[in-house]
Structure formats: C-alpha cells, structure tokens
Amino acid sequence: MTYTAKTAKELREQGGSLLSKIASELALIQAELASIIAGTGFACGSESVADGGTIAHGLDGTPDVVILTGSVAGEIITGTVDATNITVSIKTNLGEAGQTQTVSWMAKL
C-alpha cells in the first residue's frame, strides 16, 4: 500500500465532517507506517487504555525501549513490558488511578 496525501481542497470536497476525514486519513497513515516497519523490531500505535490495562506490542521478543505518552494533562504514564504486552500505569499526582485515555506508544527490540 502506498499512501498519497490529500490536499485541504480534496478533503473539503469529500462528504462528512472534517474531523472524521482527518481521522480516516490518520488511520491510513498508521496502516502505511505499520506495513513499512513490520519485521524491523519496531512497533508503535495509539490505544485507549485504563490504569492497569495492557497494549499488545506484537514484537518477537521483549522490547528494550518503550515510550508512552498520555493524552490527559497532568497525569503520569509509566509501564512495564514483557514479550507480549505493555502494561500501562496511569496515575494522578496524588498516586491515585488516573483517567482512561489515549496512550501513544513506541516499542523497539
């Protein structure tokens, strides 16, 4: 698959809301990136996760590097990793469970 970027004019000419069009384009870009990096020991994505939730990284082993970024300001995102999953911890500054949120992640063997 080869992604071809659309101009603002092309997006406006499509039916539907601008936000849904952008989300659709983002999904295409993520799929293209996933196909490019398959088998390279690198994986990334975005998932809606609660405190203690897991993200399947899909790599053939335990990553040496994991980067997590949350979408709720002021909350602390950390994680542990094994050969299958990244387990996400979301905490407030008081140490309580944080909000379910979109967590962008990157893992590398």
MDTraj code that builds the backbone (N, CA, C; nanometers):
import mdtraj as md
import numpy as np

residues = "MET THR TYR THR ALA LYS THR ALA LYS GLU LEU ARG GLU GLN GLY GLY SER LEU LEU SER LYS ILE ALA SER GLU LEU ALA LEU ILE GLN ALA GLU LEU ALA SER ILE ILE ALA GLY THR GLY PHE ALA CYS GLY SER GLU SER VAL ALA ASP GLY GLY THR ILE ALA HIS GLY LEU ASP GLY THR PRO ASP VAL VAL ILE LEU THR GLY SER VAL ALA GLY GLU ILE ILE THR GLY THR VAL ASP ALA THR ASN ILE THR VAL SER ILE LYS THR ASN LEU GLY GLU ALA GLY GLN THR GLN THR VAL SER TRP MET ALA LYS LEU".split()
xyz = np.array([
    [0.0856, -0.1175, 0.0000],
    [0.0000, 0.0000, 0.0000],
    [0.0897, 0.1231, 0.0000],
    [0.0507, 0.2227, -0.0746],
    [0.1225, 0.3492, -0.0770],
    [0.0235, 0.4601, -0.0464],
    [0.0519, 0.5346, 0.0591],
    [-0.0358, 0.6438, 0.0998],
    [-0.0039, 0.7679, 0.0171],
    [-0.1067, 0.8330, -0.0326],
    [-0.0916, 0.9589, -0.1041],
    [-0.1665, 1.0667, -0.0254],
    [-0.0937, 1.1670, 0.0176],
    [-0.1543, 1.2736, 0.0976],
    [-0.2586, 1.3487, 0.0167],
    [-0.3626, 1.3928, 0.0855],
    [-0.4671, 1.4713, 0.0213],
    [-0.4484, 1.6182, 0.0571],
    [-0.4847, 1.7024, -0.0354],
    [-0.4785, 1.8460, -0.0102],
    [-0.6015, 1.8875, 0.0709],
    [-0.5957, 2.0058, 0.1291],
    [-0.7100, 2.0594, 0.2025],
    [-0.8324, 2.0690, 0.1112],
    [-0.8101, 2.1056, -0.0131],
    [-0.9205, 2.1157, -0.1090],
    [-0.9856, 1.9796, -0.1310],
    [-0.9034, 1.8756, -0.1471],
    [-0.9576, 1.7413, -0.1670],
    [-1.0377, 1.6951, -0.0456],
    [-0.9889, 1.7261, 0.0746],
    [-1.0619, 1.6894, 0.1961],
    [-1.1952, 1.7633, 0.2045],
    [-1.1953, 1.8919, 0.1694],
    [-1.3202, 1.9699, 0.1748],
    [-1.4228, 1.9163, 0.0757],
    [-1.3765, 1.8660, -0.0377],
    [-1.4677, 1.8174, -0.1415],
    [-1.5317, 1.6839, -0.1058],
    [-1.4727, 1.6104, -0.0099],
    [-1.5325, 1.4850, 0.0354],
    [-1.6492, 1.5173, 0.1280],
    [-1.7460, 1.4274, 0.1341],
    [-1.8578, 1.4472, 0.2259],
    [-1.8164, 1.4187, 0.3692],
    [-1.8966, 1.4636, 0.4651],
    [-1.8721, 1.4350, 0.6068],
    [-1.7967, 1.5461, 0.6769],
    [-1.7795, 1.5254, 0.8074],
    [-1.7133, 1.6277, 0.8885],
    [-1.5627, 1.6252, 0.8674],
    [-1.5012, 1.7388, 0.8873],
    [-1.3562, 1.7495, 0.8716],
    [-1.2851, 1.6573, 0.9702],
    [-1.3353, 1.6498, 1.0933],
    [-1.2723, 1.5653, 1.1947],
    [-1.2735, 1.4185, 1.1525],
    [-1.3849, 1.3704, 1.0988],
    [-1.3900, 1.2297, 1.0560],
    [-1.2978, 1.2066, 0.9365],
    [-1.2842, 1.3042, 0.8494],
    [-1.1939, 1.2911, 0.7353],
    [-1.0488, 1.2830, 0.7825],
    [-1.0137, 1.3669, 0.8793],
    [-0.8772, 1.3658, 0.9327],
    [-0.8496, 1.2337, 1.0026],
    [-0.9465, 1.1834, 1.0806],
    [-0.9297, 1.0549, 1.1493],
    [-0.9098, 0.9426, 1.0480],
    [-0.9835, 0.9459, 0.9391],
    [-0.9711, 0.8453, 0.8348],
    [-0.8326, 0.8511, 0.7708],
    [-0.7854, 0.9713, 0.7416],
    [-0.6513, 0.9877, 0.6837],
    [-0.5442, 0.9390, 0.7806],
    [-0.5603, 0.9696, 0.9105],
    [-0.4640, 0.9257, 1.0112],
    [-0.4581, 0.7738, 1.0170],
    [-0.5739, 0.7069, 1.0095],
    [-0.5765, 0.5609, 1.0108],
    [-0.5004, 0.5040, 0.8904],
    [-0.5165, 0.5663, 0.7748],
    [-0.4428, 0.5213, 0.6558],
    [-0.2924, 0.5386, 0.6735],
    [-0.2526, 0.6514, 0.7312],
    [-0.1102, 0.6775, 0.7543],
    [-0.0539, 0.5753, 0.8532],
    [-0.1281, 0.5461, 0.9619],
    [-0.0807, 0.4490, 1.0600],
    [-0.0667, 0.3108, 0.9968],
    [-0.1612, 0.2724, 0.9122],
    [-0.1536, 0.1427, 0.8447],
    [-0.0316, 0.1373, 0.7531],
    [-0.0049, 0.2455, 0.6837],
    [0.1119, 0.2517, 0.5952],
    [0.2413, 0.2385, 0.6760],
    [0.2489, 0.3110, 0.7885],
    [0.3682, 0.3017, 0.8733],
    [0.3857, 0.1607, 0.9277],
    [0.2764, 0.0975, 0.9686],
    [0.2841, -0.0385, 1.0213],
    [0.3393, -0.1346, 0.9169],
    [0.2987, -0.1177, 0.7917],
    [0.3489, -0.2070, 0.6866],
    [0.4963, -0.1806, 0.6567],
    [0.5393, -0.0572, 0.6710],
    [0.6792, -0.0227, 0.6457],
    [0.7701, -0.0810, 0.7537],
    [0.7262, -0.0743, 0.8789],
    [0.8129, -0.1147, 0.9893],
    [0.7965, -0.2600, 1.0310],
    [0.7037, -0.3333, 0.9667],
    [0.6846, -0.4750, 1.0007],
    [0.8172, -0.5501, 0.9868],
    [0.8516, -0.6261, 1.0876],
    [0.9744, -0.7054, 1.0833],
    [1.1007, -0.6293, 1.1158],
    [1.0896, -0.5037, 1.1542],
    [1.2091, -0.4241, 1.1827],
    [1.2452, -0.4211, 1.3305],
    [1.1628, -0.4829, 1.4167],
    [1.1866, -0.4760, 1.5604],
    [1.1375, -0.3469, 1.6205],
    [1.0487, -0.2800, 1.5496],
    [0.9933, -0.1522, 1.5948],
    [0.8421, -0.1585, 1.5789],
    [0.7677, -0.1085, 1.6766],
    [0.6218, -0.1041, 1.6667],
    [0.5722, 0.0213, 1.7361],
    [0.4576, 0.0731, 1.6915],
    [0.4003, 0.1915, 1.7536],
    [0.2504, 0.1940, 1.7301],
    [0.1819, 0.2777, 1.8060],
    [0.0382, 0.2909, 1.7891],
    [-0.0217, 0.3824, 1.8922],
    [-0.1535, 0.3845, 1.8969],
    [-0.2306, 0.4602, 1.9950],
    [-0.3467, 0.3731, 2.0380],
    [-0.3686, 0.3644, 2.1682],
    [-0.4753, 0.2801, 2.2226],
    [-0.5446, 0.3544, 2.3364],
    [-0.6733, 0.3298, 2.3520],
    [-0.7451, 0.3785, 2.4695],
    [-0.7198, 0.2774, 2.5810],
    [-0.6623, 0.3258, 2.6918],
    [-0.6192, 0.2366, 2.7996],
    [-0.6585, 0.2947, 2.9347],
    [-0.6987, 0.2063, 3.0252],
    [-0.7240, 0.2435, 3.1644],
    [-0.6011, 0.2075, 3.2474],
    [-0.5942, 0.2574, 3.3691],
    [-0.4868, 0.2222, 3.4616],
    [-0.4832, 0.0704, 3.4770],
    [-0.3659, 0.0095, 3.4561],
    [-0.3512, -0.1352, 3.4668],
    [-0.3828, -0.2108, 3.3389],
    [-0.4254, -0.1396, 3.2345],
    [-0.4579, -0.2035, 3.1073],
    [-0.3331, -0.2439, 3.0312],
    [-0.3537, -0.3251, 2.9288],
    [-0.2399, -0.3724, 2.8503],
    [-0.2543, -0.3340, 2.7036],
    [-0.1400, -0.3228, 2.6395],
    [-0.1302, -0.2990, 2.4956],
    [-0.0443, -0.4112, 2.4394],
    [-0.0950, -0.4842, 2.3417],
    [-0.0157, -0.5875, 2.2742],
    [0.0775, -0.5190, 2.1746],
    [0.2093, -0.5360, 2.1934],
    [0.3046, -0.4661, 2.1052],
    [0.3342, -0.5434, 1.9771],
    [0.3107, -0.6736, 1.9736],
    [0.3264, -0.7509, 1.8507],
    [0.4682, -0.7807, 1.8074],
    [0.5651, -0.7534, 1.8926],
    [0.7048, -0.7790, 1.8565],
    [0.7453, -0.9223, 1.8918],
    [0.8509, -0.9709, 1.8293],
    [0.9013, -1.1059, 1.8542],
    [1.0049, -1.1046, 1.9657],
    [0.9638, -1.0667, 2.0842],
    [1.0535, -1.0611, 2.1987],
    [1.0153, -0.9457, 2.2889],
    [1.0949, -0.9285, 2.3943],
    [1.0705, -0.8208, 2.4904],
    [1.1449, -0.6959, 2.4455],
    [1.0737, -0.5859, 2.4248],
    [1.1402, -0.4618, 2.3815],
    [1.2404, -0.4106, 2.4852],
    [1.3485, -0.3534, 2.4355],
    [1.4471, -0.2870, 2.5212],
    [1.4074, -0.1426, 2.5491],
    [1.3317, -0.0835, 2.4578],
    [1.2905, 0.0562, 2.4703],
    [1.1396, 0.0650, 2.4535],
    [1.0733, 0.1345, 2.5459],
    [0.9304, 0.1615, 2.5349],
    [0.9084, 0.3074, 2.5723],
    [0.8337, 0.3787, 2.4901],
    [0.7987, 0.5179, 2.5177],
    [0.6463, 0.5264, 2.5200],
    [0.5906, 0.5840, 2.6252],
    [0.4467, 0.6008, 2.6407],
    [0.4153, 0.7481, 2.6604],
    [0.3110, 0.7953, 2.5941],
    [0.2670, 0.9338, 2.6097],
    [0.1164, 0.9347, 2.6271],
    [0.0697, 0.9951, 2.7363],
    [-0.0742, 1.0027, 2.7629],
    [-0.1366, 1.1256, 2.6999],
    [-0.2699, 1.1266, 2.7009],
    [-0.3427, 1.2385, 2.6397],
    [-0.4105, 1.3287, 2.7420],
    [-0.3978, 1.2970, 2.8709],
    [-0.4590, 1.3796, 2.9748],
    [-0.3485, 1.4549, 3.0482],
    [-0.3530, 1.5860, 3.0401],
    [-0.2501, 1.6700, 3.1028],
    [-0.2433, 1.6444, 3.2531],
    [-0.1226, 1.6397, 3.3059],
    [-0.1010, 1.6291, 3.4492],
    [-0.1032, 1.4870, 3.5031],
    [-0.1342, 1.3888, 3.4201],
    [-0.1341, 1.2510, 3.4682],
    [-0.0033, 1.1836, 3.4282],
    [0.0398, 1.0882, 3.5106],
    [0.1698, 1.0240, 3.4960],
    [0.1504, 0.8868, 3.4331],
    [0.2180, 0.8631, 3.3224],
    [0.2073, 0.7379, 3.2490],
    [0.3396, 0.6626, 3.2615],
    [0.3348, 0.5404, 3.3138],
    [0.4517, 0.4529, 3.3173],
    [0.4073, 0.3154, 3.2684],
    [0.5027, 0.2282, 3.2479],
    [0.4652, 0.0953, 3.2023],
    [0.5709, -0.0077, 3.2312],
    [0.5279, -0.1332, 3.2286],
    [0.6184, -0.2468, 3.2342],
    [0.5956, -0.3254, 3.1054],
    [0.6950, -0.4019, 3.0654],
    [0.6858, -0.4701, 2.9361],
    [0.7325, -0.6142, 2.9491],
    [0.6678, -0.7018, 2.8723],
    [0.7136, -0.8396, 2.8597],
    [0.7148, -0.8753, 2.7112],
    [0.7277, -1.0019, 2.6797],
    [0.7407, -1.0436, 2.5400],
    [0.6122, -1.0261, 2.4597],
    [0.5002, -0.9983, 2.5274],
    [0.3718, -0.9860, 2.4589],
    [0.3084, -0.8492, 2.4734],
    [0.3122, -0.7929, 2.5948],
    [0.2341, -0.6727, 2.6267],
    [0.3142, -0.5629, 2.6947],
    [0.2585, -0.4435, 2.6850],
    [0.2996, -0.3298, 2.7669],
    [0.1855, -0.3104, 2.8666],
    [0.2141, -0.3183, 2.9958],
    [0.1130, -0.2930, 3.0979],
    [0.1274, -0.1479, 3.1412],
    [0.0182, -0.0731, 3.1277],
    [0.0213, 0.0725, 3.1463],
    [-0.0291, 0.1096, 3.2853],
    [0.0440, 0.1973, 3.3502],
    [0.0021, 0.2544, 3.4779],
    [-0.0271, 0.4023, 3.4545],
    [-0.1479, 0.4442, 3.4927],
    [-0.1886, 0.5847, 3.4779],
    [-0.2221, 0.6365, 3.6176],
    [-0.1486, 0.7362, 3.6635],
    [-0.1675, 0.7878, 3.7988],
    [-0.1822, 0.9398, 3.7987],
    [-0.2582, 0.9872, 3.8978],
    [-0.2664, 1.1313, 3.9224],
    [-0.1435, 1.1712, 4.0033],
    [-0.1267, 1.3000, 4.0268],
    [-0.0122, 1.3440, 4.1071],
    [-0.0276, 1.3045, 4.2542],
    [-0.1454, 1.2543, 4.2933],
    [-0.1683, 1.2043, 4.4294],
    [-0.1479, 1.0534, 4.4386],
    [-0.1114, 0.9895, 4.3263],
    [-0.0874, 0.8462, 4.3249],
    [-0.2123, 0.7621, 4.3037],
    [-0.3249, 0.8272, 4.2792],
    [-0.4496, 0.7542, 4.2543],
    [-0.4584, 0.7163, 4.1072],
    [-0.5465, 0.6189, 4.0781],
    [-0.5661, 0.5783, 3.9388],
    [-0.6102, 0.6981, 3.8560],
    [-0.5484, 0.7153, 3.7410],
    [-0.5844, 0.8243, 3.6508],
    [-0.6991, 0.7848, 3.5593],
    [-0.7307, 0.8740, 3.4678],
    [-0.8416, 0.8548, 3.3752],
    [-0.8028, 0.7606, 3.2607],
    [-0.9028, 0.6857, 3.2124],
    [-0.8837, 0.6127, 3.0880],
    [-0.8540, 0.7163, 2.9805],
    [-0.7538, 0.6897, 2.8983],
    [-0.7134, 0.7892, 2.7995],
    [-0.6413, 0.7239, 2.6826],
    [-0.6220, 0.8001, 2.5780],
    [-0.5463, 0.7521, 2.4636],
    [-0.3983, 0.7600, 2.4979],
    [-0.3311, 0.6461, 2.4850],
    [-0.1878, 0.6397, 2.5098],
    [-0.1185, 0.6074, 2.3766],
    [-0.0319, 0.6984, 2.3347],
    [0.0516, 0.6737, 2.2176],
    [0.1761, 0.6030, 2.2648],
    [0.2203, 0.5031, 2.1882],
    [0.3323, 0.4215, 2.2343],
    [0.4262, 0.3852, 2.1200],
    [0.5491, 0.3541, 2.1591],
    [0.6518, 0.3082, 2.0678],
    [0.7324, 0.2031, 2.1423],
    [0.7633, 0.0923, 2.0771],
    [0.8451, -0.0123, 2.1373],
    [0.9491, -0.0571, 2.0354],
    [1.0698, -0.0861, 2.0843],
    [1.1800, -0.1286, 1.9962],
    [1.2583, -0.2394, 2.0640],
    [1.2872, -0.3431, 1.9857],
    [1.3706, -0.4538, 2.0368],
    [1.5148, -0.4113, 2.0493],
])
top = md.Topology()
chain = top.add_chain()
for i, resn in enumerate(residues, 1):
    res = top.add_residue(resn, chain, resSeq=i)
    for name in ("N", "CA", "C"):
        top.add_atom(name, md.element.get_by_symbol(name[0]), res)
traj = md.Trajectory(xyz[None], top)
